[in-house]
Structures are given as structure tokens and as C-alpha cells.
């Protein structure tokens, strides 16, 4: 097989006897039609040593099921890789990898392992273990058909140190329901063994601080073929063989891998629908293993939930609809309010007020239980149908958040009666969602003031930092909120660590900026017990589509001061615009009442947009804690059950060299709603932030009361996404 676009090299000549022959065979199998190729039965993609859909060490063109989140841990030749992969769309996937390599020699060390002080020491390197962080992207260009293979293009370690940097184009074809072949071309690391030519010149890769996309290297330099075959004799077992184009140059030079062969062999076993175990024979000299846990984040552990079913809607008779006798009974409104309050409490909802006339009832409602807001609205409407007089046709429910009327959701009672056993979409089409500005009934006299408090566990994690894959503190947290009025509250929390190792961080991070975050380990060392926050906050509705917040006090573990925010967000719009301004002063390391010398003004203009299909974007432009100016871009994929998976990147006017290792701030975040794990409704959720590096550039306040996440839940775009639970 000829590749006229490739420039011949001496290495290509040496590879002709091996790489070209097997690649030609596999490539022809990938494109050749077979009698069995039309079978629509699919083998499930399996994960390899790099934690992506792969044969063993080489990628395939397969994609994981849409929205699958996978964690892979693999080990061989002193190398442990921990990879988080997410199928962002049916075609696009992204991965973050944290690798620990024992004995890797990198610039800064002599061959005997001794440190050479004349060469700068790359961050994260020590004589025993090198820790590396990398990001991958993969896009499936072409779907498999009867006569055509699936084709994918990928970038490996495209924004990291470059240790695993490589690119590839790969094709995969099913020859039968249980047999697949793969053939591809790789550049970078994936073009380092038995190349068959070159495509331009690839800049020499020097392992450095990383963090910047390696645009100048993509699909340049030596190119080499790889491929293999996978066969599943049973639904649980898959046998694999592959030809690798990765020379493992740095590992061989360091003496941690003896690469005797280009062939790898592996066995994958599906222990359950969520767990894959694998063992490998690698490069003729090593034995390796991996396990992968994967989960479709759209599905709950307890499908549908295990909470009690709501009471059914109570249908009315014609006589009920005509009866207005209650309107002349002076005792009736008080009785109705009392019974409605009791009924809502039984449903796990909080009644705060009600206005009534002959045909319309407006309910002031607080939902502290249901993470799916339509479920709260649906249950409240059912309770209203069982208690309110039959003449009342219109139910208007005004959900309140921090004393702010967020929206007004209006049901026609006859629709509830007629559509209770029909599709939820039919009810949504007949439900009005409008701005709740000035529509909420007043809170009843006994509703405020009130005290809410809790005592429970807490955890704080640091994942994949340059020296340690996992650090964490665990302890108890006492938190309380005293609501003086519906929209004014005093809030605070105290923590006491029981065990953990966040205080064991010893690295002193150099910084050319004010140390606004790089001293965070000192707060873990000295802040026990710690006052996490102590604030007084006021929330308001200054006008239609407008929301406001002012917060004063100890705002987070590292800063205190005053914060103000204004948000414009129409109820039926996908777009929201916000402005935030803060004056803050850095707190003492012991997290009590004192302050350090540093203070600053920080703030942002923000735009939020719901792109549909669960994708949500955010752009923040402004001034950060270190005085740098720039923008943060974030994109999340959100699901009806409350799961969110997203990524962000911040670029400011701080030069990459001044920012330090990582070049700019970036990270991943995964939000897990607790109700999907327990099967019981709760608004509690846990967010894991995978931030490989903590630096001073691009740092923002960690405020707990920002408006947009609180406001959007009851606006029509978010309600529509979760509306399927309105009848639950």
C-alpha cells in the first residue's frame, strides 16, 4: 500500500518489512465488505491503558455511549494512569489523565538519576516519581455502515506537558457481531516506532510546564501505522491483539521499560454492566492490568426514585365547579389555608402564603426537598386540587428562593384533571410560566423569623496536584441560617477536621503575582477548627426580570468583605446577564476573625446561555483576585436528573511564564445530585472540581450565594428539561 503524501525516510525503509504489510492487511479488512458486516449487533467499546475506547495501548474509532462517564486506573512498567473520560456528545469525547511514572528521567536529571542543578527542575518532578497531567479529545468523523468503517480523529495530550503528545486518524470495522478490526496512523508518540514516512517537521518536544495547546505539533513529523483485532467469544469476555506504534522513548531511555516487541495482547472481562477488568501482556516484557468503572449519568441508581407516590388529583363534579358558597363563609379562607399548609408539609413542601378569589388561587411555595423542580410543582398542584374549593379553576404557584419570587407557574385545574395520566409534555404545553415579580402573596406572620441548622459530615478534596494524586480532609460541619425576613438571612458554618492530609502539602509554589490562592494549604494547616463563612445577605427583585444580592462578612475560607450582584434573566429566555462587584480582604490562615494585609477589588460581567440539548455556557469578563484582567469560558452538559459535567478555562493578561506551571487556569467539574444515589428526593448535591493546579492567576471568589444558579431552576428552559417528573 502506497502513501504518496508521505515523505520517505530511512526509518520508513526499515519498517517496510513489518509495519506496511500488517497495516495493509488490516486496512483492507477495515474497508472490505463482508457477508456478516451488515449485522447490526454491536460489541460494547472497551477501555484501554490510556482510559479511552481502545484496543490495549492504541485507540480505536469507537465511541462510548452518549453521556457515559468513565474512570480508568491502569498500571504497568511502574506507570499508573488514572483517567476520567466523558462522552460529551455522541461523536465527541474528552479525557483528563493523571499519570505517576516511577523512575522516569526528564530534563533536570542525569542518566544515573542524580539531579543536575544546571537544568531547571520541571514542576512536579522528583528523582523517584514523575507526575503528569494531560487532556485528550476525540471526534468520530464517520459512522460505521455495511461497507464503511467508523473513522475517528484524536488529539492525545494536546494541552499538557507533552509527555504523551500524539495525534491519530483511525478506522474500526465490525466483521461480525463479535469481531472487530482497527487500523490507524499516528503522529507524535503514536508515530515514534517504525514510521512509514513523515509529514513536515515536528518541533522537538521538551517536557516542560505544559498547559498550552501544542498547535505547532499536531499531525506533523513521523507517522506510523498501528492496529489490531478484538474478538468477544461471550458477552463478558473480549480477547485483543494489537500492533503498537509507540516507541516509549523516554521510558526505554530511563530503563523502566524494555521494549522487546511491538505486539500487545489483552483480555477484558465485564464483571458487571458498570465494571471492566483487564490484564495485558505488553511489549514482550511487561504484564499490566486495569479496571474501568463507567456510568451513564442520565440514569439514577434507583430508576424513578423510591419516594412515596403523590396523592392523585381529585376530579370535580359540575356541582363543585358551580358552588360559590365558601366565598360567603368568613371562616372558610382560614380553614383552607390551614389544611393546605398541612397537606403541603406532608408532601415535603413549605407553605408560606395564599391568596384566594372565586376562580383563582395563588400559592407562595418554598421547595427545600425536591431537586427536580417540576416534581415539587406537580405535587403542590395535586395537593391544591384536593383541598381548594371546586370553583377555583386557576392554580398559580409562585416558588420563592431566598425570599425572591422567581416565577409564576400557572395550571388550569381542568388540565390537571384531564391530563394526569397523559404525557407530561401535554401538560407543559398548557402551562404558563411567567415572571413572578410582585405576584407572590405576602408571607404569613408566623413564617419568619426562623432558624435552620444542621450538623453533619464534610469533605474537602484536592485531586491530581503535581505531587500527590489524592489529598483530602474529612470531618464534621455545623451550619446554621437565621432568616430574619424572607429575603434577609444570617448564615455561617464551622468545621472540625477529624482526619485527612491536606495539611501535608509541602511544596512552596513560586508566584510572580500576589499570593491569592497559592497559600491555600496554609489554611488547611492552621484552620482547625475553622469558620468557613459568616455572612449577612439580602436578596431582592428591583424590577421585572431583575434580581439582586448584597452579602457582607466572611465570604469564604480565604476572604471576607462585601459582595454585590445584579442579574437580568427573563423567565422564558435562554439568555441571562449579570454584574458582580466585590471588595475583599484576605483572611488569616487560622480562619477565625483576623485579616492579612492584602485587599483588592474584583468583579465580573457575566453572560449565561442555554444552548439546548443540555448544553449550558457561561462567559465571565472582569478583574480577578490577583488584579489580573481577562475572561473565563465554561461549558457544561446538564441532565434532567441533576447531573452536570463541565469544563472551564480562564485567560488573563498574566503572561504564561508569570502564571507558572500550567500556563493558565483550567479544570473540570462534576456535580452529582445525591438523590440519584439514594433514590430519595433531596436538593443536596456534591460538586467535585478537578483542578490540576492551584495558581494565583485567574482566581475568583468562591461565593455560595451567586444568583444565577438559584434563579434559573424555575424558569421555563430549565423546567422544560426536567418536566418529565411533574407527575412523580
N, C-alpha and C positions, 0 to 999 in steps of 0.2 A: 504494500500500500504506500503510495507516494503522498507527501505533504509539500506541495510546491511553494507554499507560503513561508516555509521554514528555511532558515539558512543552515546549511550543513556544517557540522563541526566534527572535530576528531572524536569527541565523545559520542556523537551520533554514530560514527562508523563502528566504534567498539560495541555499541548497543545493538547493531543491526541483526546480529545472530540471535538475540534473545527478545528484546522488547518489541521490535516490529512484528515478529512472527506471531507471538501470542496476542498482541493488540489487534492485528489484522483479523485473527480468528474471532476474538470477542466482539470486535466492531461489526463484523459481518453478521454474527449471531444477533446483535442488537437491532439491526435493520432488516434482517431477513424475516419474511412472513413464515409462520408455521401453522400447522393444522390446529394446534392447541392454543395459539396465541390469542384467539378470539374469546376464549373463556373469560368470563367477567369476574370469576373468583379472584380475590386479592389476598396476597400474603401481607401480613402486617409489617411495616417498616421496623427494623431493629436498630438499636443504638450501638455505636462502636466506642473505641477507646477515647475519641475526642468528644463524646457526648452528643453527637448529631446522627441522623439517619445515615448509616454507613454499612459497609461490609465489616471490616475489622478496624484497620487504621486508615482506610481510604473511603472517601464519600461515595454515595450513590445519588441518583437523580430522584429518589423517592422523597415524599413529604410526609410528615406525621399528620394525623388527623387534625383538622382545624381546631384551634384553641387548646391544643394539648400542651401542658406544661410538664417538662421532664427534668429530673435531676439525676445525673450520672456520676459515679465515682469509679475511676479505673486506676489500676496500678500495674506497672511492670518496669524493670530495669531502674529501680529507685525513683521512678516518676509517678506521682499521684496527681491525677487531674480530676477536679470537681467542676462540673459543667451544668449550668442552667440553660435550658433551651425552651423556646416558646414558639409555637406555630402562630405567627401574627395574623396571617390570612391563609386561605387555602394554598396559596403559592409561595408566600414569603415567610421565612423563619429567621429568628435571631438567637444567638447564643452568647453567654458570658462564661469564660473559663478561668479557673484559678488553678495554677499548677505549682507543685512543690517538687523540685528536682534535686536529689541528693548528689553532691559532688560535681555539679556542672561547673566547668571552668568558663568564666566570662571575662571580658576586659577588666583589668584590675587585679588579676591573679596570674601568677606564673604557672607553668605546667606542673610543678611539684605541689601546687596548692597553696604556696606562700603568697602573701599579699604583696603586690608591687605598689608602693606608695606614689610612684611617679605617674601612675594611671588613675584617674578619678574612680572612686568606688561607686558603681551604679546603685541607686537606692534599692533596698530590698535584698542585697546580696550579702551572703556571709560564706566563710570557707566550707560550710557543711551543706547548706541548702539554699537553692535559688528559688525565690517565689516570683511567679509570673502571672500577669493578668492579661486576658485577651478577649476580643469580641469577634464574632463571625456573623455574616449574613449569607443567606442562600435564597435564590429565586428559581422556581420551576418555570422555565420558558415554554415548554411544550408538554402537553398531556400525552400519556400513552394511548395508542389506538391499536387496532388489529394489526396494522402493518408498520406502525411507527413507535419508536421507543419514547419514553419520557426523557426530556433533556432539561438539565439544570445548570445554572452558573453560580459560582460561590466565591466569596472572599473570606479567607481564614486569617485571623489575627490582623485585621485591616486597621485596627485602631488600638495598638498596644505597643509592647516593646519590639515586636517584630520577630521574636524568637520562633514563633510558629507561622510566620507570614507566608502565605501562599494563595494562589488562585486556581480555579479549575473550571472546566466545562466537562460534564459527564452525562452519559446516556445509560438508561436502565430499561431492560425489556423482559417481560414475563414470557417464557417459552411454554409454560404450563401453569396450572394453578399453584404448583408448589416449586417451581424452578424459575430463577431469575438470573440474568447475566448483566454485568456492568462493565463499561469501558469508558475511559476518560483521558483527558490531557491536563497536566498540572504544571504550574509555574511556581517559582519560589522554592519553598521546601518540597513541594509536590513535583518539582521539576529537577530535583537535585541528584537523582540516580538514573543512570542510563538514558540520558536525554537523547532525543532524536533530532535536535536542531535548536535554534534559538529564534526569538522574535524580538529584535532590538537588543539594547543593552540595559541590564537591570543594575541600578545603583547598588553598591556593596552595602549589605545590611550590617550595621553595628548595633548590638543590643544596647539600647540607651534608655532615656527616661520614658519614652513612649507617650501615648496619649494622642498623637496626631495621626490622622489618616495618611497612609503611605501611598498617595496618588501616583507618585513617580515610579512606583514599582509594579503596579498592577498589570498583569498579563504581559510582562516584559522579561527578557532573558531566556535561559534554557527552559525547554519544555520537554516533558517526559510522559510516556503513557503509563496508565495504571488500569486495573480492572480486576474482575473476579466473578465468582459464581456463588449463589446461595440456594440451598435445597432444604425444604421442610418436609421430612417424611411424616411428621404428625403436626397437629395444630400447635403443639407446645415446643417442639424441637426444631432448630434450624442449624444446618451444617454449612460452613463457609470456607472458601479458599480465595485468596487474593494475591495479586502481584503488586508490590508497593513501589512507588517512585520516590519515596522519601529516604534520602541517604543518611539521615540522622547525624549530620556532620559534626555538630557541636557535642553531641553525646558520645560519638565514637572518639573524637579528639580528647574528651575528658576521661575516657576509659570507663564509662559507666554502661556502655553497650558495645558488644562485639557483634557487628552485623555480618553474619556469615551467609545469609540468604535473602533474597527479595520476596520470598513466599511466606505468607502467614496463613494460619489455619485456626478456625474457631468454632465453638459450639455455643449457641444461645438457647436458654431454656426459659419459657414463660411460666414462672411459678404461679402467677395469677394474672388477671387482666390488667393489673397495675404494676407488676414487678417482673423485670427481666434479669436473669443471672447469666453471665458469660464467662468462659475460660478460653484462653488463647495460647497458641504456640507462635512466637514472634521472632522473625529474622534469624531463625536457625539456632538461637542461643538463649532465648528468654521464654518464660512462662508468665502469663498475665491473667488478670481477672477484672471483672467489672460488674456493677449492679446498677440498674436504672429503675427509678420509681417515676411513673408517669400518671397524669391525671387530666381528664377533660374538665376544665374549670367551670364549664357550663352546667355540670351535673353535681348534685348535692350527695353527700354521704347517705342521707335519708331522703330519697326522692319524694318531693311534695311536702315533706315535713311530717312530724309526728304530733303536732299540736291538735287539740280538740277541734272538731268541725264546728263552724258557727251555726247558730240557730237559723232556720230558714226564714225567708221573707214571709211576712204574714199578709196574705191577699185580703183585699177589702170587698165588701158587698156594695151594691148600688146604694143601699140604705146608709152604709157607713160614710160613703162619699158625700151624701146629702146632709148628714147630721151636723148641724152647727150649734147644737145645744151647749156644748162645752164653752163656747165663746161668751156665754152669758153667766157662767158659773165663776164667781170670783176666786174660788178655791182651786179651780182646775189647773191654771198655769203652774202653781207651786207644786201640786201633786205630779204633774207631768215632768217638771224639772227634777224632782226627787227620784222618780222612777227611772228617768233617762240616765241620771248620774250613776245610779246603782247598776243599771244594765251595761253601761259603758265600762265601769270598773270591772265587772265580771268578764268582759271581753278583753281586758288588759289595756284599756284606753282611759284617758283623763278628760272628764267633762269640766269646762271652765265657765260656760255661759250659754244662754239660749234666748233667742227672740222668736216670738210666735205671732202669726196672724191667722186668719181663717184658712188660707191656702198655702202659706209658706212658713217654713221653719229654718232658722239659721243657727248652726251649732258652732260654738267655739271649742276646738278639739286640740288636745296635745297627745302626740303619739310617742311614747317612750319605750315601746315594746317591739313593734314590727319593723324590720329592716326593709321590707318591701312596702312602700307607702300605699300602693293600691289595695293591699290586703287590709291595712288599717282603715282606709276609706270605705271599703266594701263591708267590713264588719260593723263600722259605725252606722252605715246606711241600713243594714239589716236590723240593728237594734232600734233605730228610729222607726222602722216600719212596724215593729211590734208594740211600740209604746205610744207614738203620736196619734192623735185623733184622725179618723179616716178622711176628714175633709181636707187635710193638708196634703197637697199634691207635689209640692216642690220642696226638696231637701237641699239646702245649701250648707256645705260643710267648709269651714274656714280653718285649716290647720295652722297652728301657731308654733313658731320656733323662736325661742328667746324673746317671747312677747311680741314678735312681729307677725302680723297676718300675711302669710306667704302667698296664698292663692285662695280662690273661692271655687270649690268643685260642686257643681250643681247637677243633681239627679232628678229626673221625674219619677215619682213613685210608681206610676203605671209601667214605666220601663223596667224597673226593678222586679215588679210582679210578673211581667210578661217574659223577661229575658233571663231569669235566674238560671235556667238550665240550658241556655244557649251559649254560643261562643262569647268570650269576653270582649272580642273586637266589636260585636254588635252593640254592646252597652257603651263602649268607648265612643263609638260614632254618634251616640245620642247624649253624651255627657259634655257639659260645658266646663272649661277651665279658664277662669278669668283672674285678673289681678284682685287680690284680697284687700287692697288699700281701702281703709275706712269702712269695710264691710263686716268686720267681726263684732259680735256682741261684746259688751264690756265684761271683764272678769268679775265673777260674783265675789261678794265681800269676804267670804271665808277662804278664798283661794290663795291669798297672799297676806303676809309673808309666809314662807315655808322653807324648811331646811331639808336638804337631801344629802346623804352621806353614804360612804361605803368603805369597807376595809377588805382588801384582797391582795393577791399576788401581783407582782410586776416583773417584767424582764426588760433588759436593755442589751442589745446585741451589737457587736462590731464584726462584720463579715468581710473576710478576704482582704485584710490590710496587708501592707508589704512584708510584715514579719510573722503573721500568725493567721491561719485561715479562719479561726473562730475564737472570739472572746465574748464574754457575756457576764452580766450581773443579774442576780435573781434575789428577790426579797419581798417585803410587804409594803403596801401603799395605803395610806389613809387619805381619802379625799372627801371634800365637802363643798356644797354650793348652797349659799343662803340667798334666796330670792326675795329681795326687799319689795320689788314690784315685778310685774310680768316681764319687763324689759330691763331691769337693773338687778345685777347679781354680784355677790362677792364669792370668789372661788379660790380654792387653794388645795395643795396636796403635799404630803410629807412621805418620804420613803426611808426605809431602813434596810440596808443590804444584809442578806443572810449568807450568801456565798457568791463567788464569781472571781473573774480575773481581769476585768477592765483596768484595774489599778496596777497591773503588772506590766503595762506598756512602758518600755524604757527608751524607745527611740526619741531623740530630740530632733524635731523636724526643722530644718533651716527655713527661714522665710524672709523675703525681702519686703514683705507687707506687714502692716500691723497684725499682731497675733490674735485674730478674731475667732479662730477655730482650732488652730494647731495646738493650743494648750488644753484642749478638751479632756485629755487624760488626767490633768491635774484636778479637774472637777470630780472625776471618778475616784481619785486617790483621797482627796480631802473632804469630799462631800458625803459624809456618812455619820449620822442621818443628814438628809438634805431636804431643804424647802424647794420643791420643784417649781412651784409658781404660787403667787398670792396676788390676786388682781381684783379690781372692781371694774365691771364692764357695763356699758349702756348701749342698747340696741334701739333702732328706730326706723320709721318709714317717713322720711321727709317729703315724699311726694309719690305720685303714681310711678311704678316701675323702679323706684329708688329705695335703697336700703343703706343703713349706716351703722357704724360701730365705733365706740371710743373705749379703750382699755388702758388702765393705769395700774402700775405696780411692778412686781417681779414677773416679767412676761414669760421667761423660760429659764433653764438652768444656768445660762451664761449671761443673760441680760435683763435689766429692768429699765423702766422708763414709761413713755406714753406712746400709744399707737392709735391712729385714726384711719378709718376706711369708709369709702363711699362706693356703692355698687349700683350700676344700671343693668337691670335684667327684666325685660318684658316676659310675661308668663308664657306666651306661646312662641317665643323666639329661640332660635338655636344660639344666638349671639349674646354675650354678656361683656360689659366693660367695667373696669374697676380702677380705683386710685387708692393708694395706701401711703401714708407718711408716718414715720416713726422717729422719735428722739430717744436714744437708748444709751445706757452706761453699763460697762462690763461689771459683772458681779464678782465678789470674792470667790476664791476656789472652794471655800467650805460651804458655799450655797446657803448661807444664812442671810444676814441683813446688810452686810457691808458691801462696798463697791471698790473697784480698782480705778486707776486713773483714766482709762480710755473711755471716751464717749464719742458718739457720731450721730449724724442724721442719715437715715436711709429710707428709701421709698421706691415705689414702682407704679407704673401704669400697666394695666393688665387687660388682655383680651382673651375671652374664653369662647370656644366654638364647638358645637356638637356636629360632627361631620355625618352622623348617621351610621347605621350598622354597628353601633357600639364604639365607634372611634371618637375620641374627645381630645381636642388640642388646647394648649394654653401658651400664651406668649406674655412674658413679663419684661418690661424695659425700664431701667432705672439705675439707682445707686445702691451698691451693696455695702456690707458691714465694714469692709476694709477701705471704703472710699472709692473703689473702682466702679466704673460705669459700663453697662452692657446689657445683655439680654439673655433670658432663659427660655428655651423652647422645650415643651413637654408634649408627649403624645401617649395616651392611654387607650387600651381597649377595655371596655366595661361590659359586664354581662348582667342579665336580668336578675340573677341570684345574688348580686353584690360583689362578685369577684372583680378585681381590676388588676391588670398587668400593664406596666408602662415604663417609659424611659424618659430621661431629660438630659439636656446639655446646656451649659452656661458659658457664654463667650463674653469677655470683658476687655477693657483696654489694657489689662495687665499683660505684658509680653509673656510668651510661653516660658522663657528662661527665668523670669521673675516669679512666675506661678510655681515653678518647681516640677517635681515628678508628676506625670500625668498631663501636663500642659494646660488643661482646662478642666473645670468641674463637670462631672457626668455621673450617671448612675441609673440603676433600675429600681423599680418599686413594685411590690406585690401586696395587694390588700386582700385579706381573707376574711369574709364575714363568718363570725362564729356560728351563726345559725345553720350554715351548710354542713358543719361538722357535727353539731349536736342534734339537729333536726327539730329544735325548739326555737320559736321566734325570739330574737334579741337584736338590738341595734348595736351591740358590741362588735367591733371589728379590729383586726390586727394588721398593721402595715409593716412589712419587712423592707427596709431600704438597703439595697446592695450598692454601697458607695465605696469603690475600691480604695479611694484615697480621700483623706480629710486635709484640705488645704485652705488657705485664707482667701484666695481669690474666688469671686462668685458666691460668697456666703450670704445667706439670708436668715432672718429671724425665724425661729420655729414657733409660730403663733398657733394657739389651739382654737381661736375663735374667728378665723377668716370667714367672710360672709358667703362666698360663692358656693362652697360645698354644702352649706346649710340651707341656702335658698333654693338651689336648683332641684332638690328632690321632689318638690311638689309642683314644679312647672310641667307643662304638658309634654315636652320631649322626653323627660325622664319618666314621667308617669306612663307614657305610651310604651316605653321599652319594658316596663315591669308589669303592665296591665293584666297579664295572664293570671295573676294571683288575686284579682279583685273578688273572685268568688270563693277564695280559700278561707 
